[in-house]
């Protein structure tokens, strides 16, 4: 079994280290990057077979990496690996050129298999995400614009989604690799932007827009 060369792109150092530790012997991690600029540079210099790509990062996120790299004519294959399972994120990176999308609760064995399959040219998705992709590409209609949702940053959307699922602040902090204080800051910002009063109203708002 040939070794697949992988570049890990994620803005959390501890998460990158965890992925390294979980991957099997058939996967060789040849480098890491933490933002759009360093990712584009590393891909050009190291020539990986597969790039494990986080969706939300400084500098424009995974979609910006895809645009810059694939727009230059590169044939490298991308597998998105994200805490987010929102339809808008999945569809965005797949339309941008990624070959697959899996969520960060995937096991090391499953991730190793997904990387190998993407390297071989297959498309790979976490089970519940495949429906988003099929629906998106079977419809020619563009998604409606939501000015309120568009006013939120990617990180604020992640926090909002977890709040709506009933996560406590400590659980959100652990899930997103951020501090509880940072979670509180994001929640306050979301409440202000959406002109809502509490987390229960946030949950109803998110549920109404099918963000949960």
C-alpha positions as a LaTeX table, in Angstrom:
\begin{tabular}{lrrr}
\hline
Residue & $x$ (\AA) & $y$ (\AA) & $z$ (\AA) \\
\hline
Unk1 & 0.00 & 0.00 & 0.00 \\
Unk2 & 1.59 & 3.27 & $-1.14$ \\
Unk3 & 2.02 & 6.10 & 1.36 \\
Unk4 & $-0.21$ & 9.15 & 0.90 \\
Unk5 & 1.45 & 12.53 & 1.56 \\
Unk6 & $-0.81$ & 14.87 & 3.52 \\
Unk7 & $-0.73$ & 18.54 & 4.51 \\
Unk8 & $-2.86$ & 19.52 & 7.54 \\
Unk9 & $-4.42$ & 22.98 & 7.36 \\
Unk10 & $-6.11$ & 24.12 & 10.58 \\
Unk11 & $-5.75$ & 27.18 & 12.79 \\
Unk12 & $-5.59$ & 25.15 & 16.03 \\
Unk13 & $-2.14$ & 23.71 & 16.79 \\
Unk14 & $-3.46$ & 21.19 & 19.32 \\
Unk15 & $-5.94$ & 19.85 & 16.80 \\
Unk16 & $-3.22$ & 19.48 & 14.14 \\
Unk17 & $-1.12$ & 17.52 & 16.64 \\
Unk18 & $-4.09$ & 15.31 & 17.44 \\
Unk19 & $-4.69$ & 14.52 & 13.78 \\
Unk20 & $-1.03$ & 13.58 & 13.33 \\
Unk21 & $-1.27$ & 11.15 & 16.24 \\
Unk22 & $-4.47$ & 9.53 & 14.91 \\
Unk23 & $-3.45$ & 8.87 & 11.31 \\
Unk24 & $-2.28$ & 5.41 & 10.33 \\
Unk25 & 1.11 & 4.34 & 9.04 \\
Unk26 & $-0.04$ & 4.60 & 5.42 \\
Unk27 & $-0.37$ & 8.38 & 5.80 \\
Unk28 & 2.69 & 10.65 & 5.86 \\
Unk29 & 2.09 & 14.14 & 7.24 \\
Unk30 & 4.58 & 16.28 & 5.33 \\
Unk31 & 3.60 & 19.65 & 6.76 \\
Unk32 & 1.11 & 21.90 & 8.52 \\
Unk33 & $-0.40$ & 25.34 & 7.94 \\
Unk34 & $-2.56$ & 27.57 & 10.11 \\
Unk35 & $-4.09$ & 30.12 & 7.74 \\
Unk36 & $-4.80$ & 30.81 & 4.09 \\
Unk37 & $-1.44$ & 32.37 & 3.26 \\
Unk38 & 0.69 & 29.66 & 4.87 \\
Unk39 & $-1.53$ & 26.94 & 3.35 \\
Unk40 & $-1.14$ & 28.22 & $-0.21$ \\
Unk41 & 2.63 & 28.50 & 0.27 \\
Unk42 & 3.00 & 25.04 & 1.81 \\
Unk43 & 0.95 & 23.37 & $-0.92$ \\
Unk44 & 3.14 & 24.93 & $-3.61$ \\
Unk45 & 6.39 & 24.04 & $-1.85$ \\
Unk46 & 5.60 & 20.54 & $-0.50$ \\
Unk47 & 3.33 & 19.06 & $-3.18$ \\
Unk48 & 1.02 & 16.92 & $-1.01$ \\
Unk49 & $-1.29$ & 14.27 & $-2.45$ \\
Unk50 & $-4.15$ & 15.38 & $-0.19$ \\
Unk51 & $-4.77$ & 18.54 & 1.83 \\
Unk52 & $-6.83$ & 18.18 & 5.01 \\
Unk53 & $-8.57$ & 21.55 & 5.01 \\
Unk54 & $-10.40$ & 23.33 & 7.83 \\
Unk55 & $-13.34$ & 25.43 & 6.65 \\
Unk56 & $-13.02$ & 28.39 & 9.04 \\
Unk57 & $-9.59$ & 29.99 & 9.36 \\
Unk58 & $-7.99$ & 33.44 & 9.39 \\
Unk59 & $-7.52$ & 35.03 & 5.98 \\
Unk60 & $-10.65$ & 33.83 & 4.21 \\
Unk61 & $-11.11$ & 30.20 & 5.24 \\
Unk62 & $-11.01$ & 26.97 & 3.28 \\
Unk63 & $-12.87$ & 28.36 & 0.30 \\
Unk64 & $-10.18$ & 30.98 & $-0.22$ \\
Unk65 & $-7.46$ & 28.30 & $-0.15$ \\
Unk66 & $-9.38$ & 26.32 & $-2.77$ \\
Unk67 & $-9.83$ & 29.38 & $-4.96$ \\
Unk68 & $-6.16$ & 30.34 & $-4.89$ \\
Unk69 & $-4.71$ & 26.85 & $-5.27$ \\
Unk70 & $-7.09$ & 25.29 & $-7.79$ \\
Unk71 & $-7.34$ & 28.58 & $-9.66$ \\
Unk72 & $-3.61$ & 28.32 & $-10.35$ \\
Unk73 & $-4.06$ & 24.98 & $-12.10$ \\
Unk74 & $-2.95$ & 22.70 & $-9.23$ \\
Unk75 & $-4.26$ & 19.13 & $-9.25$ \\
Unk76 & $-3.88$ & 18.54 & $-5.50$ \\
Unk77 & $-6.94$ & 16.96 & $-3.86$ \\
Unk78 & $-8.69$ & 18.51 & $-0.88$ \\
Unk79 & $-10.62$ & 16.84 & 1.94 \\
Unk80 & $-12.46$ & 19.30 & 4.20 \\
Unk81 & $-12.28$ & 18.46 & 7.91 \\
Unk82 & $-14.41$ & 20.74 & 10.06 \\
Unk83 & $-16.42$ & 21.00 & 13.27 \\
Unk84 & $-19.22$ & 22.51 & 11.16 \\
Unk85 & $-21.84$ & 20.32 & 9.52 \\
Unk86 & $-23.89$ & 23.23 & 8.20 \\
Unk87 & $-25.20$ & 22.84 & 4.66 \\
Unk88 & $-23.81$ & 26.23 & 3.63 \\
Unk89 & $-20.26$ & 25.23 & 4.64 \\
Unk90 & $-20.41$ & 21.79 & 3.04 \\
Unk91 & $-21.82$ & 23.08 & $-0.24$ \\
Unk92 & $-19.43$ & 26.04 & $-0.32$ \\
Unk93 & $-16.23$ & 24.00 & $-0.20$ \\
Unk94 & $-17.52$ & 21.27 & $-2.51$ \\
Unk95 & $-18.46$ & 23.87 & $-5.10$ \\
Unk96 & $-15.00$ & 25.34 & $-4.50$ \\
Unk97 & $-13.39$ & 22.06 & $-5.56$ \\
Unk98 & $-12.94$ & 19.87 & $-2.46$ \\
Unk99 & $-13.31$ & 16.13 & $-3.06$ \\
Unk100 & $-14.95$ & 15.43 & 0.28 \\
Unk101 & $-16.10$ & 16.75 & 3.63 \\
Unk102 & $-15.94$ & 15.01 & 7.00 \\
Unk103 & $-16.60$ & 16.32 & 10.49 \\
Unk104 & $-14.08$ & 16.41 & 13.35 \\
Unk105 & $-15.80$ & 13.68 & 15.36 \\
Unk106 & $-14.50$ & 11.17 & 12.82 \\
Unk107 & $-12.26$ & 8.38 & 14.17 \\
Unk108 & $-8.60$ & 8.07 & 13.22 \\
Unk109 & $-9.27$ & 4.91 & 11.23 \\
Unk110 & $-12.16$ & 6.50 & 9.36 \\
Unk111 & $-10.09$ & 9.60 & 8.59 \\
Unk112 & $-7.22$ & 7.50 & 7.29 \\
Unk113 & $-9.63$ & 5.64 & 5.01 \\
Unk114 & $-11.20$ & 8.90 & 3.82 \\
Unk115 & $-7.79$ & 10.36 & 2.95 \\
Unk116 & $-6.81$ & 7.27 & 0.97 \\
Unk117 & $-10.09$ & 7.30 & $-0.93$ \\
Unk118 & $-9.74$ & 10.98 & $-1.83$ \\
Unk119 & $-6.15$ & 10.34 & $-2.96$ \\
Unk120 & $-7.52$ & 7.64 & $-5.28$ \\
Unk121 & $-10.09$ & 10.02 & $-6.75$ \\
Unk122 & $-13.22$ & 9.14 & $-4.78$ \\
Unk123 & $-15.61$ & 11.64 & $-3.22$ \\
Unk124 & $-16.04$ & 11.15 & 0.54 \\
Unk125 & $-18.63$ & 12.58 & 2.93 \\
Unk126 & $-19.74$ & 12.00 & 6.50 \\
Unk127 & $-23.07$ & 10.12 & 6.20 \\
Unk128 & $-25.50$ & 12.93 & 7.07 \\
Unk129 & $-23.68$ & 15.43 & 4.84 \\
Unk130 & $-24.13$ & 13.56 & 1.58 \\
Unk131 & $-27.77$ & 14.66 & 1.37 \\
Unk132 & $-26.76$ & 18.34 & 1.47 \\
Unk133 & $-24.51$ & 17.84 & $-1.53$ \\
Unk134 & $-27.06$ & 15.86 & $-3.54$ \\
Unk135 & $-29.75$ & 18.45 & $-2.86$ \\
Unk136 & $-27.45$ & 21.34 & $-3.78$ \\
Unk137 & $-26.30$ & 19.91 & $-7.09$ \\
Unk138 & $-29.72$ & 18.62 & $-8.12$ \\
Unk139 & $-31.17$ & 22.12 & $-7.82$ \\
Unk140 & $-30.30$ & 25.07 & $-10.02$ \\
Unk141 & $-31.79$ & 27.55 & $-7.58$ \\
Unk142 & $-29.39$ & 29.76 & $-5.66$ \\
Unk143 & $-29.88$ & 29.78 & $-1.87$ \\
Unk144 & $-31.80$ & 32.82 & $-0.62$ \\
Unk145 & $-29.77$ & 35.67 & 0.84 \\
Unk146 & $-30.22$ & 36.18 & 4.59 \\
Unk147 & $-28.78$ & 39.58 & 5.62 \\
Unk148 & $-28.95$ & 38.72 & 9.34 \\
Unk149 & $-27.05$ & 35.46 & 8.87 \\
Unk150 & $-24.55$ & 37.14 & 6.58 \\
Unk151 & $-23.79$ & 39.67 & 9.31 \\
Unk152 & $-22.31$ & 36.92 & 11.50 \\
Unk153 & $-18.72$ & 35.76 & 11.23 \\
Unk154 & $-18.00$ & 32.08 & 10.59 \\
Unk155 & $-16.98$ & 31.58 & 14.22 \\
Unk156 & $-20.15$ & 33.27 & 15.45 \\
Unk157 & $-22.19$ & 30.91 & 13.29 \\
Unk158 & $-20.40$ & 27.90 & 14.80 \\
Unk159 & $-21.12$ & 29.14 & 18.34 \\
Unk160 & $-24.74$ & 29.90 & 17.43 \\
Unk161 & $-25.24$ & 26.42 & 16.00 \\
Unk162 & $-23.90$ & 24.74 & 19.13 \\
Unk163 & $-25.95$ & 27.01 & 21.41 \\
Unk164 & $-29.05$ & 25.95 & 19.47 \\
Unk165 & $-28.14$ & 22.30 & 20.04 \\
Unk166 & $-28.14$ & 22.85 & 23.78 \\
Unk167 & $-24.38$ & 22.92 & 24.40 \\
Unk168 & $-23.17$ & 24.65 & 27.56 \\
Unk169 & $-20.49$ & 27.34 & 27.21 \\
Unk170 & $-17.80$ & 24.96 & 28.52 \\
Unk171 & $-18.83$ & 22.32 & 25.99 \\
Unk172 & $-18.70$ & 24.84 & 23.16 \\
Unk173 & $-15.25$ & 25.98 & 24.28 \\
Unk174 & $-13.99$ & 22.38 & 24.21 \\
Unk175 & $-15.61$ & 21.63 & 20.85 \\
Unk176 & $-14.14$ & 24.72 & 19.15 \\
Unk177 & $-10.78$ & 24.79 & 20.98 \\
Unk178 & $-11.43$ & 28.26 & 22.41 \\
Unk179 & $-11.85$ & 29.68 & 25.92 \\
Unk180 & $-15.17$ & 30.06 & 27.75 \\
Unk181 & $-14.59$ & 33.81 & 27.79 \\
Unk182 & $-14.25$ & 33.81 & 24.01 \\
Unk183 & $-17.51$ & 31.86 & 23.74 \\
Unk184 & $-19.23$ & 34.46 & 25.90 \\
Unk185 & $-17.85$ & 37.24 & 23.70 \\
Unk186 & $-19.17$ & 35.56 & 20.55 \\
Unk187 & $-22.61$ & 34.98 & 22.11 \\
Unk188 & $-22.84$ & 38.64 & 23.15 \\
Unk189 & $-21.90$ & 39.72 & 19.63 \\
Unk190 & $-24.51$ & 37.44 & 18.05 \\
Unk191 & $-27.23$ & 38.66 & 20.43 \\
Unk192 & $-26.37$ & 42.25 & 19.58 \\
Unk193 & $-26.29$ & 41.70 & 15.80 \\
Unk194 & $-29.55$ & 39.76 & 15.74 \\
Unk195 & $-31.21$ & 42.00 & 18.34 \\
Unk196 & $-32.13$ & 39.04 & 20.54 \\
Unk197 & $-32.18$ & 38.85 & 24.33 \\
Unk198 & $-31.06$ & 35.35 & 25.39 \\
Unk199 & $-29.87$ & 31.92 & 24.28 \\
Unk200 & $-33.45$ & 30.59 & 24.05 \\
Unk201 & $-34.28$ & 33.22 & 21.44 \\
Unk202 & $-31.01$ & 32.33 & 19.67 \\
Unk203 & $-32.05$ & 28.68 & 19.57 \\
Unk204 & $-35.43$ & 29.53 & 18.05 \\
Unk205 & $-33.78$ & 31.83 & 15.50 \\
Unk206 & $-31.29$ & 29.15 & 14.44 \\
Unk207 & $-33.92$ & 26.42 & 14.29 \\
Unk208 & $-36.16$ & 28.56 & 12.09 \\
Unk209 & $-33.29$ & 28.85 & 9.61 \\
Unk210 & $-32.42$ & 25.13 & 9.76 \\
Unk211 & $-28.95$ & 25.83 & 11.13 \\
Unk212 & $-29.16$ & 23.18 & 13.85 \\
\hline
\end{tabular}
